[in-house]
Amino acid sequence: MTTTTYPIFETERLILRQITKEDVNFLFDHYTSREVLQYFGMSPISSKEVAENMVDNFEKQFEAGGPMRWAIVDKSTDQMMGTCGFHGIAKSYKRCEIGYDLHPDYWGNGIMGEALKPLITYLFIEREMNRIGAVIVPNNMASSRVVEKLGFRREGLLRDYILQEDTMYDAYMYSLLKKEWLD
């Protein structure tokens, strides 16, 4: 399934929209923050050019019908707060994984749970997924709480699953099935 228009989602407090070149400064600041990246599984980006390439890559992936990433924007201020999306698509098995990040100023306010609800519905209905996974480092208890509140179940521990800056980390695998979300 390939769409030609990037879906936009609106919730009570948020708009989820396509990430554009206007977001490069936010992405650079965001993805150089040790606080943001501490459980993310990636090293800080090195330049604004890398952030620009990320935007280009998001666009190319969308055009190919692959992974997508949305800007999470505060409706009242039009400020970008973070991102969310999906990757790790296995079309023949109708599954993918979600990923997300939020600026620390917005932590603890229910923002990510609110942002993920329309994304999850989109994945089950429009992208026809049957299973959505989330891979979370055990120390990231806040992220575990987000997905658990959405109905995800912890399935097990993936040992030495994530490499970040030459260190291997274990990760929990969480999943949510279509029948659990839509029934």
Sequence and secondary structure as in RCSB ss.txt:
>XXXX:A:sequence
MTTTTYPIFETERLILRQITKEDVNFLFDHYTSREVLQYFGMSPISSKEVAENMVDNFEKQFEAGGPMRWAIVDK
STDQMMGTCGFHGIAKSYKRCEIGYDLHPDYWGNGIMGEALKPLITYLFIEREMNRIGAVIVPNNMASSRVVEKL
GFRREGLLRDYILQEDTMYDAYMYSLLKKEWLD
>XXXX:A:secstr
   SS   EE SSEEEEE  GGGHHHHHHHTT HHHHTTTSS     HHHHHHHHHHHHHHHHTT  EEEEEEET
TT  EEEEEEEEEEEGGGTEEEEEEEE GGGTTSSHHHHHHHHHHHHHHHTS  SEEEEEE TT HHHHHHHHHT
T EEEEEEEEEEEETTEEEEEEEEEEEHHHHH 
